[in-house]
Amino acid sequence: MLDILRGRSRMAVRRLDRSLRCLLVVLVLSALGATALRAEETAPRAVVSTFQDTLLATMKEAGPLGFEGRYKRLQPAMEAAFDLEQMTRIVVGNRWAKLSDAERTQVVDLFRRFSVSTYASQFSGYGGEQFEIGDDRVQPGLGTIVETRLVLKDDQPVALNYLLRETPQGWKIVDVYLDGTISELARRRDEFASIIRTQGVDGLIALLKKKNEEMAGS
């Protein structure tokens, strides 16, 4: 009887060992799956998708929110999705290196408000629009392009392609291409270049303040 009990005990230990090994495999696979999911969540497509979800939700409530409400709704989403400091450096151009720390801080803050205000004023209603995310592709030396479309109810879709780069804070948008080719950042840089050239950084600061006030007032 004792031998039988010992045999059964050894069999139970072996079954327990097998169960523990299976459990360990499941835990490892689960951990790998969670890691892959986290990686996917921080990918360029996820950054764009999250931002567009917030933008669409804001458009649907545009009227009741008003400009200030849309601004407050979009500000954290844009600060999370866009590298606004890097975008400011690009639009300022070579003059950036000559700015003091205080001037840089002021220009970045004004450009951040300008960027959010632009979205809050331009996306001021909802008429059945939807966003569709297409392919993403690596542009060597430039970043990753995420292709999207703004699908309009009674008109042709509008291509909105996002350029993203990886930063210490994750993937960030650094430019948006209207119709898939027209760089918003290049357009802004051209707009500000003559002001910076003729009036310096003080002229740019005055211009950004004026534009922010106009959008908030409208």
C-alpha positions in Angstrom: 0.0 0.0 0.0 2.8 2.4 0.9 4.5 1.7 -2.5 1.2 2.5 -4.3 0.8 5.7 -2.4 4.4 6.7 -3.1 3.8 5.9 -6.8 0.7 8.0 -6.9 2.6 10.8 -5.1 5.3 10.8 -7.8 2.7 10.9 -10.5 0.9 13.8 -8.9 4.2 15.7 -8.7 4.9 15.0 -12.4 1.4 16.3 -13.2 2.0 19.4 -11.1 5.3 20.0 -12.9 3.6 19.7 -16.3 0.9 22.1 -15.1 3.4 24.6 -13.8 5.3 24.4 -17.1 2.1 25.0 -19.1 1.2 27.9 -16.9 4.7 29.4 -17.3 4.3 29.1 -21.1 0.9 30.8 -21.0 2.3 33.6 -18.9 5.3 34.2 -21.2 3.1 34.2 -24.3 0.7 36.7 -22.5 3.6 38.9 -21.7 4.8 38.9 -25.2 1.4 39.7 -26.5 1.0 42.6 -24.1 4.4 43.9 -25.2 3.4 43.7 -28.8 0.1 45.4 -28.0 2.0 48.3 -26.3 4.3 48.6 -29.2 1.4 48.8 -31.6 -0.3 51.4 -29.4 2.7 53.7 -29.7 3.1 53.2 -33.4 2.6 56.2 -35.8 -0.8 54.9 -36.9 -2.0 54.8 -33.3 -0.9 58.4 -32.6 -2.8 59.6 -35.7 -5.8 57.5 -35.0 -6.1 58.7 -31.4 -5.8 62.4 -32.5 -8.3 62.0 -35.2 -10.8 60.4 -32.9 -10.6 63.4 -30.6 -10.8 65.8 -33.5 -14.0 64.0 -34.8 -15.6 63.9 -31.4 -14.9 67.7 -31.0 -16.4 68.4 -34.5 -19.6 66.6 -33.5 -20.0 68.9 -30.5 -18.5 72.0 -32.2 -21.6 74.2 -31.8 -22.3 73.7 -28.1 -18.6 73.8 -27.3 -17.9 77.1 -29.1 -14.3 78.1 -29.9 -13.0 78.1 -26.3 -14.6 74.7 -25.7 -13.1 73.2 -28.8 -9.7 74.7 -27.9 -9.8 73.2 -24.5 -10.8 69.8 -25.9 -8.1 69.8 -28.6 -5.2 71.3 -26.7 -4.2 68.2 -24.7 -4.8 65.9 -27.8 -2.5 68.1 -29.9 0.2 68.4 -27.3 0.2 64.6 -27.0 0.2 64.0 -30.8 2.3 66.9 -32.2 6.0 67.8 -31.6 5.0 71.5 -31.4 8.4 72.7 -30.2 10.2 71.0 -33.2 7.6 72.4 -35.5 8.2 75.9 -34.1 11.9 75.5 -34.8 11.3 74.5 -38.4 9.0 77.5 -39.1 11.4 80.0 -37.5 14.3 78.5 -39.6 17.9 79.7 -39.2 16.9 82.5 -37.0 16.1 80.0 -34.2 19.7 79.7 -33.2 19.9 83.5 -32.5 17.0 83.6 -30.2 17.4 83.8 -26.4 15.9 81.1 -24.2 13.1 83.5 -23.2 12.3 84.3 -26.8 12.3 80.7 -27.7 9.9 79.9 -24.9 7.6 82.7 -25.9 7.6 81.8 -29.6 6.9 78.1 -28.8 4.0 79.0 -26.5 2.5 81.4 -29.1 2.9 78.8 -32.0 1.4 76.1 -29.8 -1.7 78.3 -29.2 -1.7 79.3 -32.9 -1.7 75.6 -33.9 -4.5 74.6 -31.6 -6.5 77.7 -32.4 -6.2 76.9 -36.1 -7.8 73.5 -35.6 -10.4 74.9 -33.2 -11.5 77.5 -35.8 -11.3 75.4 -39.0 -13.0 72.3 -37.6 -16.0 74.3 -36.3 -18.9 72.0 -37.3 -19.9 68.5 -38.3 -21.6 67.4 -41.5 -21.2 63.6 -41.5 -17.4 63.7 -42.1 -15.3 60.7 -41.2 -11.6 59.9 -41.1 -10.1 56.9 -42.8 -6.5 55.7 -42.1 -4.7 54.1 -45.0 -1.1 52.9 -45.3 2.0 54.0 -43.4 5.4 54.1 -45.0 8.9 54.9 -43.9 10.6 57.8 -45.6 14.3 57.3 -45.1 15.9 60.4 -43.5 12.5 62.0 -43.0 10.3 59.9 -40.8 7.1 57.9 -41.3 4.1 59.0 -43.4 0.7 57.9 -42.2 -1.9 58.3 -45.0 -5.4 59.3 -44.0 -8.5 60.7 -45.8 -11.2 63.1 -44.6 -14.3 61.7 -46.1 -16.9 64.4 -46.9 -20.6 63.7 -47.2 -21.2 65.7 -50.4 -17.7 66.1 -51.9 -14.6 64.3 -52.8 -12.4 62.9 -50.0 -9.5 65.1 -48.9 -6.1 63.4 -48.4 -4.4 64.4 -45.1 -1.0 62.7 -44.7 0.9 63.0 -41.4 4.7 62.9 -41.1 5.8 61.5 -37.8 9.2 61.1 -36.1 10.2 59.1 -33.1 11.2 61.2 -30.1 12.1 60.4 -26.5 8.4 60.9 -25.7 7.3 58.5 -28.5 6.1 59.1 -32.0 5.1 62.7 -32.7 3.5 64.4 -35.7 5.8 67.1 -37.2 3.9 68.0 -40.4 0.6 67.5 -42.2 0.3 67.3 -46.0 -3.0 68.6 -47.4 -4.1 66.8 -50.6 -1.2 64.4 -49.7 1.5 66.8 -51.0 1.1 70.4 -49.6 3.2 70.8 -46.5 1.5 72.8 -43.8 4.8 73.5 -42.1 6.4 74.7 -45.4 3.4 77.0 -45.9 3.7 78.4 -42.4 7.5 78.9 -42.9 6.9 80.9 -46.1 4.3 82.9 -44.4 6.5 83.8 -41.4 9.8 84.2 -43.3 9.2 87.7 -44.6 8.1 88.9 -41.2 11.2 87.5 -39.5 13.4 88.9 -42.2 12.0 92.5 -42.0 10.8 92.7 -38.4 12.7 90.1 -36.6 11.4 87.9 -33.8 9.4 90.8 -32.4 7.4 91.0 -35.6 6.7 87.2 -35.5 5.6 87.4 -31.9 3.3 90.3 -32.7 1.9 88.4 -35.7 1.2 85.3 -33.8 -0.5 87.2 -31.0 -2.7 89.0 -33.5 -3.7 85.8 -35.3 -4.5 84.1 -32.0 -6.7 86.9 -30.9 -8.5 87.0 -34.3 -9.3 83.3 -34.2 -10.4 83.4 -30.6 -12.6 86.4 -31.4 -14.2 84.8 -34.4 
